[in-house]
């Protein structure tokens, strides 16, 4: 019995000692977000010879152009239009998603955007965001996480988290587009987000292209001159630098 009692006391002492040495500390990380994003940057023809500020459009591409080969961005979307000779009266910042499978790392995109804005003559009241497919998800997400940055957001065939739309800027205008026959991302993914913005009394509109699949909707939107006219009319009354992630 004495040996058993001694063993129990030893176990109890060991257990007490173990719990006494455990702790949970509060620690602040000093790790910075890497902004090593590949991107294309378009400047208007008259940019170099002027001293005025320009609007800037952020273009987030679809899922098939991610990776490390930035030249892939020239195959579609705004970069393709520029390669084909389209002149725009604004800067175009086209970041490449470094992943071929995952969504955009929007904190890294935002960090790179801040650098581009700081280094160029950008009218910070007229920064616009357009995203297609996977980039459409990125557009919704960036509008929620960096609400003071964008005067207008144009998500094309994308989706997102409805719950966080209350974080969007009341002054930001939204125009969402989707194809009725989208076989990749359901039209309902956009509809539910637009309905939430309507509930929040945001400036939002929705265009649904009938008989249009996922691949075709991108070109229809980017060739819609009414969209470009509307986009360049949008302006934030309060000018702020892009939000920090």
C-alpha positions in Angstrom: 0.0 0.0 0.0 2.8 2.4 0.9 4.4 1.8 -2.6 1.0 2.5 -4.3 0.5 5.6 -2.3 4.0 6.8 -3.2 3.3 6.2 -6.9 0.0 8.1 -6.8 1.7 11.1 -5.1 4.5 11.0 -7.7 2.0 11.0 -10.6 0.0 13.8 -9.1 3.2 15.9 -8.6 4.2 15.2 -12.2 0.8 16.2 -13.5 0.7 19.4 -11.5 4.2 20.3 -12.7 3.2 19.7 -16.3 0.1 21.9 -16.1 2.1 24.6 -14.2 4.6 24.9 -17.0 2.0 25.3 -19.9 1.2 28.8 -21.0 -0.4 30.7 -23.8 1.4 33.9 -24.8 0.2 36.9 -26.8 2.7 37.5 -29.6 2.7 40.1 -32.4 4.1 38.9 -35.7 6.6 41.1 -37.5 6.2 39.2 -40.8 5.4 41.4 -43.8 3.2 40.5 -46.7 5.3 39.8 -49.8 4.1 41.8 -52.8 6.1 39.8 -55.4 3.2 39.9 -57.9 3.9 39.8 -61.6 1.8 42.3 -63.5 1.4 44.3 -66.7 1.0 48.0 -66.5 -0.5 50.1 -69.4 -0.1 53.8 -69.5 -2.0 56.1 -72.0 -0.2 57.6 -75.0 -0.1 61.0 -73.5 1.0 59.9 -70.0 4.8 60.6 -70.5 4.3 64.1 -71.9 1.8 65.4 -69.3 1.7 66.1 -65.6 -2.0 65.4 -65.0 -3.4 62.5 -63.0 -5.2 59.6 -64.6 -7.9 57.1 -63.6 -6.6 53.6 -63.0 -8.4 50.3 -63.8 -7.4 47.1 -62.0 -8.0 44.0 -64.1 -8.2 40.6 -62.4 -8.0 37.8 -65.0 -9.8 34.4 -65.1 -8.5 31.1 -63.8 -6.5 29.9 -66.8 -3.9 32.7 -66.7 -2.4 32.2 -63.2 1.1 31.1 -62.5 4.5 32.7 -63.2 4.4 33.4 -66.9 3.1 36.9 -67.0 2.9 36.8 -70.8 -0.2 34.7 -70.5 -2.1 37.8 -69.4 -1.9 39.2 -73.0 -4.2 36.4 -74.3 -7.5 37.8 -73.1 -9.3 40.5 -71.2 -8.0 44.1 -71.1 -4.4 43.1 -71.9 -5.5 41.5 -75.1 -7.5 44.5 -76.1 -4.5 46.7 -75.5 -2.3 44.3 -77.5 -4.8 44.6 -80.4 -4.4 48.3 -80.4 -7.2 49.6 -78.1 -6.3 53.0 -76.6 -7.6 53.7 -73.1 -7.5 57.1 -71.3 -6.5 55.5 -68.1 -3.8 53.3 -66.6 -4.5 49.5 -66.5 -2.9 47.5 -63.7 -3.2 43.8 -64.5 -1.8 41.6 -61.7 -1.2 37.9 -62.3 -2.6 35.4 -59.8 0.5 33.4 -58.8 -1.6 30.3 -58.3 -3.1 28.2 -61.1 -5.7 26.7 -58.8 -6.4 29.1 -55.9 -8.2 32.4 -55.7 -6.3 35.7 -55.9 -4.2 36.6 -52.8 -5.9 39.9 -52.5 -3.7 41.3 -49.7 -0.7 40.9 -52.0 -2.5 42.4 -54.9 -3.5 45.4 -52.7 0.1 45.9 -51.6 1.3 45.9 -55.2 -1.5 48.3 -56.1 -0.4 50.7 -53.4 3.1 50.7 -54.9 1.8 51.3 -58.4 -0.4 54.2 -57.2 2.5 55.7 -55.2 4.8 55.6 -58.2 2.4 57.0 -60.9 0.2 59.9 -61.3 -3.1 58.3 -60.4 -6.3 60.0 -59.5 -7.1 58.2 -56.3 -10.8 59.2 -56.5 -11.1 57.2 -59.8 -9.6 53.8 -59.2 -11.8 51.1 -60.7 -11.9 47.3 -60.4 -12.9 44.8 -63.0 -12.7 41.0 -62.5 -13.7 38.0 -64.6 -14.5 34.5 -63.3 -11.9 33.8 -60.6 -11.0 37.4 -60.9 -14.7 38.2 -60.3 -14.4 36.4 -57.0 -11.3 38.6 -56.3 -13.3 41.8 -57.2 -16.1 41.0 -54.8 -13.6 40.2 -52.1 -11.4 43.3 -52.6 -14.5 45.5 -52.6 -15.3 44.1 -49.1 -11.8 44.1 -47.7 -10.5 47.5 -49.2 -13.8 49.5 -49.3 -12.1 52.9 -49.4 -10.1 52.2 -52.6 -12.5 51.8 -55.5 -15.0 54.2 -57.1 -16.6 51.4 -59.0 -16.4 47.6 -59.1 -17.4 45.4 -62.1 -17.5 41.7 -61.2 -18.0 39.5 -64.3 -19.3 35.9 -63.8 -17.9 35.7 -60.3 -19.2 35.0 -56.8 -18.4 35.8 -53.2 -19.5 35.9 -49.6 -22.8 37.7 -49.1 -22.3 38.2 -45.4 -19.3 40.6 -45.8 -21.0 43.0 -48.3 -22.0 45.2 -45.4 -18.3 46.3 -45.3 -18.5 47.8 -48.8 -18.3 51.5 -49.3 -21.6 53.3 -49.6 -20.1 55.5 -52.2 -18.8 52.7 -54.4 -20.8 51.9 -57.5 -21.3 48.2 -58.6 -22.3 46.8 -62.0 -22.3 43.0 -62.0 -22.5 40.9 -65.2 -23.3 37.2 -65.7 -24.3 34.9 -68.5 -27.7 33.1 -68.2 -26.2 29.9 -69.5 -23.0 29.9 -67.4 -22.0 26.3 -66.9 -19.0 27.1 -64.6 -20.3 29.6 -62.1 -24.1 29.7 -61.6 -25.9 32.9 -62.3 -27.4 32.6 -58.8 -23.9 33.3 -57.3 -24.1 36.8 -58.7 -27.8 37.3 -58.1 -27.6 36.7 -54.3 -24.7 39.2 -54.0 -26.6 41.9 -56.0 -29.7 41.3 -53.9 -27.7 41.8 -50.7 -26.3 45.1 -52.1 -29.8 46.2 -52.9 -30.8 45.5 -49.3 -27.9 47.6 -48.1 -29.1 50.5 -50.4 -25.9 50.4 -52.4 -25.5 51.8 -55.9 -25.8 48.5 -57.8 -27.0 47.2 -61.1 -27.1 43.7 -62.7 -27.0 42.8 -66.4 -27.7 39.2 -67.4 -26.8 38.2 -71.0 -29.3 35.7 -72.3 -28.0 32.6 -74.2 -24.5 33.4 -73.0 -22.1 30.9 -71.5 -19.2 31.5 -69.1 -16.5 32.0 -71.7 -18.5 34.5 -73.8 -19.6 36.9 -71.2 -16.1 38.4 -70.7 -15.8 39.8 -74.2 -19.4 41.1 -74.2 -18.8 43.2 -71.1 -15.4 44.6 -72.2 -16.7 45.6 -75.6 -19.8 47.3 -74.1 -19.1 51.0 -74.6 -22.0 51.9 -72.2 -20.1 50.1 -69.4 -16.9 52.1 -70.1 -18.9 55.4 -70.2 -20.6 54.5 -66.9 -17.3 53.4 -65.3 -15.4 56.6 -66.0 -18.3 58.7 -64.6 -17.9 57.1 -61.2 -15.8 59.0 -58.6 -15.3 58.9 -54.9 -16.1 62.1 -53.1 -13.5 61.4 -50.4 -10.1 60.7 -51.7 -8.0 58.2 -49.7 -4.9 56.2 -50.3 -5.6 52.4 -50.9 -6.3 50.6 -47.6 -3.6 48.6 -45.9 -4.2 44.9 -45.7 
